[in-house]
Amino acid sequence: MDRYEVEGHEVHEADVKPTGNGAHVLVPKRWRGTTVKVVRVTDPNGEDE
């Protein structure tokens, strides 16, 4: 697994849910209009190192 350092104001942990041909993560409503970064922390195939 790689390690990343990100500067920010808050961390929100959530599950990714399927939607259409993609997926989405719900974040707090107060985050509307802000810029966010999403980091995947588990392997989608269950093959974490």
URGIFEN-V300015 format. One record per residue. N is the residue number from 0. OMEGA is omega in degrees with one decimal (none if undefined). D_FIRST is the distance of its C-alpha to the first C-alpha in Angstrom with 1 decimal. Layout:
BEGIN
N,OMEGA,D_FIRST + N,OMEGA,D_FIRST
END
This chain:
BEGIN
0,176.6,0.0 + 1,177.6,3.8 + 2,-179.0,6.7 + 3,174.7,9.9 + 4,-176.6,13.3 + 5,175.4,15.8 + 6,-179.2,19.4 + 7,-175.7,21.2 + 8,-176.7,23.8 + 9,171.9,22.3 + 10,178.2,19.3 + 11,179.0,20.0 + 12,-177.9,17.9 + 13,174.7,19.2 + 14,177.6,18.9 + 15,-177.9,19.0 + 16,178.2,22.5 + 17,174.8,23.9 + 18,-179.2,26.6 + 19,178.9,28.6 + 20,-177.2,26.5 + 21,-179.4,23.4 + 22,179.1,22.0 + 23,175.2,22.4 + 24,177.3,21.4 + 25,177.2,24.4 + 26,-179.7,24.4 + 27,-177.9,27.4 + 28,-178.7,30.6 + 29,177.7,31.0 + 30,179.9,27.9 + 31,178.1,30.1 + 32,179.0,30.6 + 33,175.4,27.6 + 34,179.8,24.6 + 35,174.4,21.2 + 36,-179.8,17.6 + 37,179.0,15.4 + 38,176.6,11.6 + 39,-175.8,10.2 + 40,173.6,8.2 + 41,178.7,8.8 + 42,-178.5,9.1 + 43,179.1,12.8 + 44,-179.4,13.7 + 45,-177.4,12.7 + 46,178.5,10.5 + 47,179.6,7.5 + 48,none,6.2
END
